Amino acid sequence: MPSPAPLPSRRALLAVLAGLTFAPWLIGCARPQRPLSVASHLWPGYLPMFLARDEGWLPPGIELRKTASPSESMHLIERGEVLAAALTLDEVLRLRAADVPLAVALVFNISSGADMVLGREAVRQLADLRGRRIGVEVSALGALMLAKTLTAAKLTPEDVVVVPLALDIQEKAWQAGQIDALVCFEPIAGTLLRQGAHLLFDSRALPNLILDVLAIRPEAAIEYDEALRALIAGHFRALAHLHTHPQDAGYRLAVHLGGDGGKALDAFRGLILPDATANRRLLAGSSPELLRAAREISTVMVGHRLLPAPAQLAGLIRADYLPKS
Amino acid sequence: MIRRLFGLALFLAAFVSLAAEAPLTIGVLTHRPTEVVTARWQPLTVYLSRALGGREVRLKPAGYAELTELLDRQAIDFALTNPSHFIALRQRNPLTGALATMIVHDGDHSVNAYGGAIIVRRERADIRRLADLSDKRIVAVAPSSLGGYLAQRKELHEKGIALPRALHFVGEPQDKVVEAVLRGEADAGFVRSGVIEAMSRSGLLDGERLRVINAQNLPGFPHAVSTRLYPEWPFFALPHVEEDVVRRVTAALLLLADDPVFRSTLDRRGFGVAADCLPVENLLRSLCVCRPSKRRRRSHSPTSGCVTSPCW
């Protein structure tokens, strides 16, 4: 008769129990199966991220998903189809107000003249906007720029005709004469300015109000810690290349911007591109500058009914993916 | 006594005036044959002479060694050479910074940057990628050439590919590199971007016989290139040139594009605002390349294991 199997020792039993206790954590630490997907339209401030990918400075496991507009990026991150997205800060606040718990992990750029309102031949100054048709993308940024423009022009929304225009049909609408003014940004703004459009208003009048950021979903923060750090490090490497090697970077960015690489850096006019140190100042510390900007944007958005109530800012910032100084 | 002093002052004034009107000489690197370089830049001397109120301006085409020696002797007043050579010269001589940067016009494109091209004969199917070069015979122009050696070396370095051992410098002009590859004396050659196109345009080369490997996708850049781009050649002055002359020459260079007579005379060349040489300094630093200083002080870098002069 076979002897009964020996009972496990107390030490071995404890080891098994300890293993069971930590199993969920171990599952959580497992390498994610799907890549870290990042939605982004081709705004110049986001392009260093694409340059990093093209140059092989991003590891496998990070997927940049080109979108046609900020609205498409918002839809994708809202539905969880991507785990991160390049958005403006006001777009992040709007999604958070709709119960999408996003956090900001990086500031790509601060608009300082890059967002513009342009007028056709007869619209040479802000006062000329009265009674005119103004094209604008249906987005938080579009609404914010329009609201600020009307305030500066001492006009109300009733004084103008707002023409909702998706980004991809803005230039066509301008050329067809369907609008008298347009809320826009690069590359459309540069094209229209070269054709003789008049600059009526731009984001220099709104310092630190329009920030482009990397927004992340909570799943990304939990499961993609390493990939997020690599993505942000790659962005800063490409940014350094842009700053120290501008001729080369310009021609390489033209792959995404279109047109002549010798003119590509023109698209970065009006943008402040904060490096890692500047990002730490914006996102880290006891009083990050981004929070102050977010409070101000929230106030503006509530005032223009772009937010139902002041934004809740707890958990808005995740500075822990920035490179250490 | 007073009459003597007055006479001496008159003599000195006349001497200074004569010296101020002495001809000015521009040294230009002969990366292409001397006759090509002379034909290209001679009109610039006429233009600058006019801008300086008729003062004579001369051209001195020279190779790397001769140009370096001319600067050491302060035998020229201005120079135009590649940025890595300029940086090396600046270690030996107290030069001005770049006064202006050369621009190359090609079709609808005007570029103030260039890179290196790695050329092989079209039928060489065994050389497709950078890694294929490691056991091949390479020709390049000179160790100081940015577009004709250093840019390609940097590209190999970044990709972790060792510089081929069978590397031979043939000296200026770069046409010799092209000819060596065509004759089969070398498997691949390093030349600056634009040389192939210029030789093809002037009938010196059937461009179809060559292929550029590791070709970069750079929209709007008019020449085939295998490497990163770097700022074009700087134009600079030696320290003995009067500040007023430097100022007037710089202004004239920058206004050349507006001159209806001269803007199209320089074989598709012009000048723009001086570009920062930082990308080239970074390249030299990363490759531990630096010319020895006059005093030949040398230090051994423990981190890289290479010998450099203490220039950075």
Chai-1 contact restraints between the chains, C-beta under 6 A:
chainA,res_idxA,chainB,res_idxB,connection_type,confidence,min_distance_angstrom,max_distance_angstrom,comment,restraint_id
A,T244,B,L278,contact,1.0,0.0,6.0,A-B,restraint_1
A,H245,B,P279,contact,1.0,0.0,6.0,A-B,restraint_2
A,Q247,B,A113,contact,1.0,0.0,6.0,A-B,restraint_3
A,Q247,B,L229,contact,1.0,0.0,6.0,A-B,restraint_4
A,Q247,B,P231,contact,1.0,0.0,6.0,A-B,restraint_5
A,D248,B,R228,contact,1.0,0.0,6.0,A-B,restraint_6
A,D248,B,L229,contact,1.0,0.0,6.0,A-B,restraint_7
A,Y251,B,L218,contact,1.0,0.0,6.0,A-B,restraint_8
A,Y251,B,F221,contact,1.0,0.0,6.0,A-B,restraint_9
A,A254,B,P219,contact,1.0,0.0,6.0,A-B,restraint_10
A,A254,B,G220,contact,1.0,0.0,6.0,A-B,restraint_11
A,D260,B,G220,contact,1.0,0.0,6.0,A-B,restraint_12
A,G261,B,L218,contact,1.0,0.0,6.0,A-B,restraint_13
A,G261,B,P219,contact,1.0,0.0,6.0,A-B,restraint_14
A,G261,B,G220,contact,1.0,0.0,6.0,A-B,restraint_15
A,G261,B,F221,contact,1.0,0.0,6.0,A-B,restraint_16
A,G262,B,V111,contact,1.0,0.0,6.0,A-B,restraint_17
A,G262,B,G220,contact,1.0,0.0,6.0,A-B,restraint_18
